[in-house]
Amino acid sequence: MNAVHDTMSRQGLVRPRDGRMVGGVCAGLGRRFGLDPWIARLLFVLILFVIPGSQLLVYPILWILMPAEPPAYTAPAPPTTW
């Protein structure tokens, strides 16, 4: 499973921490292909009408296989002196 996560991370397929609705799959696909997350979601729903049921299988599989975006590094705050 780690090999799949590493491969997807290298290709830019990660579920972002911001812009998620359910699992972040459409937001991650949109980011990877340069689309707004809402356009990716709309395309996902439109494809659901063309090929019914396929996305209901694909979405959970991608949710499991796509790694979450690593947390952004935040530098520790400097110590305060009183």
C-alpha positions in Angstrom: 0.0 0.0 0.0 2.9 2.4 0.7 4.2 1.8 -2.8 0.9 3.0 -4.2 0.8 6.0 -2.0 4.4 6.9 -3.0 3.6 6.6 -6.7 0.5 8.7 -6.4 2.4 11.3 -4.4 5.1 11.6 -7.0 2.4 12.1 -9.7 0.8 14.8 -7.7 -2.3 12.8 -6.8 -2.9 13.7 -3.2 -6.1 14.6 -1.3 -5.5 18.3 -0.2 -6.2 19.4 3.3 -8.1 22.4 2.2 -11.1 22.5 -0.2 -12.4 19.0 0.7 -16.1 18.2 0.6 -16.2 14.5 1.5 -12.8 12.8 1.1 -10.9 15.3 -1.1 -10.7 13.0 -4.1 -12.3 15.4 -6.6 -10.3 18.3 -5.1 -7.1 16.3 -5.5 -8.0 15.3 -9.1 -8.9 18.9 -9.9 -5.6 20.1 -8.5 -3.6 17.5 -10.4 -5.2 18.4 -13.7 -5.3 22.1 -13.1 -9.1 22.4 -12.6 -11.0 24.2 -9.9 -12.4 21.7 -7.4 -16.0 22.6 -8.2 -15.4 21.9 -11.9 -13.9 18.5 -11.0 -16.9 17.7 -8.8 -19.3 18.8 -11.6 -17.5 16.6 -14.1 -17.6 13.7 -11.7 -21.4 14.1 -11.3 -21.9 14.5 -15.1 -19.9 11.3 -15.7 -22.2 9.6 -13.2 -25.1 10.4 -15.4 -23.3 9.0 -18.5 -21.9 5.9 -16.9 -24.2 5.2 -13.9 -22.7 3.6 -10.9 -19.0 3.6 -11.9 -18.1 6.5 -9.8 -19.7 4.9 -6.8 -17.0 2.3 -7.1 -14.1 4.5 -8.2 -14.5 7.2 -5.5 -14.1 5.0 -2.5 -11.2 3.2 -4.1 -9.4 6.5 -4.9 -10.2 7.7 -1.3 -8.3 4.7 0.0 -5.4 4.8 -2.5 -4.8 8.5 -2.7 -2.6 9.7 0.2 -3.6 12.7 2.2 -1.5 15.8 1.6 1.2 16.1 4.3 0.7 18.8 6.8 2.4 22.1 6.0 5.5 22.7 8.1 5.1 25.6 10.5 8.1 26.9 12.3 7.9 26.9 16.0 7.1 30.2 17.5 10.0 32.0 19.1 10.0 31.9 22.9 8.4 34.9 24.6 10.1 36.7 27.4 8.2 38.2 30.2 
